[in-house]
Amino acid sequence: MTVIDHEGAPEIVRRPGYRRRPLAGGDDGFELTFEYHIVEPGSGAPPHYHPVDELLVILEGEVEARLGDEVQRVTKNHTIAVSKGAHHSFTVVGREPAKILVFFPVANAFSDKYTTYL
């Protein structure tokens, strides 16, 4: 068993205003991607898709999520479930950063093999 401190995990800057902390994945011998993301207001993920399912658990903050043509505001204590192949994006709205747990059932989900930007 491994216990992981989210705040102490190494931080990677994904893009301006978007930081990610890998918690468990291929580098740890797991066949999954599990990360803790901190996203500043106005930042987020541009339109993209994956050939696998994705879960985003909003721990804090508020995001405007787009899945296909549907747009919805999502707040803390809610999960966004994205089916494989679905075009999606999100932007943090409000004044506070969003803290999000991100899960994929494959290792290295942010590689070019598993993430395609539109």
C-alpha positions as CSV (number, residue, x, y, z in Angstrom):
1,M,0.0,0.0,0.0
2,T,1.2,3.5,-0.8
3,V,-0.2,6.6,0.8
4,I,0.2,9.8,-1.3
5,D,0.2,13.4,0.0
6,H,-1.5,15.4,-2.8
7,E,0.1,18.6,-1.7
8,G,3.5,17.1,-1.6
9,A,3.4,15.4,-5.0
10,P,5.8,16.8,-7.6
11,E,4.1,19.6,-9.6
12,I,4.1,19.9,-13.4
13,V,3.0,23.1,-15.2
14,R,0.7,21.9,-17.9
15,R,-0.1,25.4,-19.4
16,P,-0.3,28.9,-17.8
17,G,-2.6,28.7,-14.8
18,Y,-2.8,24.9,-14.9
19,R,-0.7,22.7,-12.7
20,R,-0.9,19.0,-12.3
21,R,0.5,16.6,-9.7
22,P,0.7,12.9,-10.8
23,L,-0.4,10.7,-7.9
24,A,-0.3,7.2,-9.4
25,G,0.4,6.0,-12.9
26,G,2.7,4.1,-15.2
27,D,5.9,5.4,-13.6
28,D,4.6,3.7,-10.4
29,G,3.8,0.4,-12.1
30,F,0.0,1.1,-12.3
31,E,-2.1,0.7,-15.5
32,L,-3.9,3.9,-14.8
33,T,-3.5,7.7,-14.6
34,F,-4.6,9.4,-11.4
35,E,-3.7,13.1,-10.9
36,Y,-4.5,16.1,-8.7
37,H,-4.9,19.3,-10.8
38,I,-4.9,22.9,-9.6
39,V,-6.4,25.2,-12.2
40,E,-6.6,29.0,-11.9
41,P,-9.7,31.0,-12.9
42,G,-9.8,31.6,-16.6
43,S,-7.6,28.6,-17.4
44,G,-8.7,25.1,-18.2
45,A,-8.4,22.4,-20.9
46,P,-9.0,23.3,-24.6
47,P,-11.2,21.1,-26.7
48,H,-9.8,17.5,-27.0
49,Y,-10.8,13.8,-26.8
50,H,-9.4,10.5,-25.6
51,P,-9.9,6.9,-26.8
52,V,-10.6,5.9,-23.2
53,D,-13.1,7.1,-20.5
54,E,-12.1,9.9,-18.1
55,L,-13.4,11.0,-14.7
56,L,-12.9,14.5,-13.3
57,V,-13.8,14.9,-9.6
58,I,-14.3,18.6,-8.7
59,L,-13.0,19.0,-5.1
60,E,-13.0,22.8,-5.0
61,G,-14.0,25.6,-7.3
62,E,-16.4,25.8,-10.2
63,V,-15.8,24.9,-13.8
64,E,-17.8,25.5,-17.0
65,A,-17.6,22.1,-18.7
66,R,-18.4,21.5,-22.4
67,L,-19.2,18.0,-23.6
68,G,-20.1,18.1,-27.3
69,D,-22.7,20.8,-27.7
70,E,-23.7,20.7,-24.0
71,V,-22.3,23.3,-21.5
72,Q,-22.8,23.0,-17.8
73,R,-21.5,24.6,-14.7
74,V,-20.0,22.1,-12.3
75,T,-19.2,22.8,-8.6
76,K,-17.3,21.0,-5.9
77,N,-18.5,17.5,-4.8
78,H,-19.5,16.6,-8.4
79,T,-17.9,14.3,-10.9
80,I,-17.8,14.8,-14.7
81,A,-17.8,11.5,-16.5
82,V,-16.5,11.7,-20.1
83,S,-17.0,8.8,-22.5
84,K,-14.2,7.7,-24.8
85,G,-14.2,9.7,-28.0
86,A,-16.3,12.5,-26.6
87,H,-15.1,16.0,-27.5
88,H,-14.8,18.0,-24.3
89,S,-13.2,21.0,-22.6
90,F,-13.5,23.1,-19.4
91,T,-12.7,26.5,-18.0
92,V,-12.5,27.5,-14.4
93,V,-15.0,30.2,-13.6
94,G,-15.4,32.2,-10.4
95,R,-12.7,33.6,-8.2
96,E,-11.1,30.6,-6.7
97,P,-8.8,27.9,-8.3
98,A,-10.4,24.6,-9.0
99,K,-8.9,21.5,-7.4
100,I,-9.7,18.4,-9.5
101,L,-8.9,14.7,-9.3
102,V,-8.5,13.2,-12.7
103,F,-8.7,9.5,-13.5
104,F,-8.1,7.4,-16.6
105,P,-8.0,3.6,-16.9
106,V,-4.7,3.7,-18.7
107,A,-1.2,4.8,-17.8
108,N,0.3,7.9,-19.4
109,A,-3.2,9.3,-20.5
110,F,-1.8,12.7,-21.4
111,S,0.6,11.3,-24.0
112,D,-0.2,11.8,-27.7
113,K,-1.4,8.2,-27.8
114,Y,-4.3,9.0,-25.5
115,T,-5.0,12.8,-25.8
116,T,-5.8,14.5,-29.1
117,Y,-6.4,18.3,-29.2
118,L,-8.8,19.7,-31.7
